[in-house]
Amino acid sequence: MTMTPPPQRGGLGDWLLSRTGLATAVAVAILAFLIATGHRAHLLGALPYLLLLACPLMHLFMHGGHGGHGSHDDTQHDRQTRE
């Protein structure tokens, strides 16, 4: 008679629902709240600079969606300016 191993449960979802996973999630949530409230002045002080930094980064990374600046058809515009 051969014995088959029991089915493996494992996985992140099972661990999060265990006692250890729930305790870890609660501890991380409490620590995140304490750090956020303790350093609120630092975070809010950096917010204007982060917004200014976001503008050029969005310009660089989001122009790929419409082909950049080189996809315009300038041949018709050139003909109209010559006439």
Long-range contacts (C-beta under 8 A, 24 or more apart in sequence): none
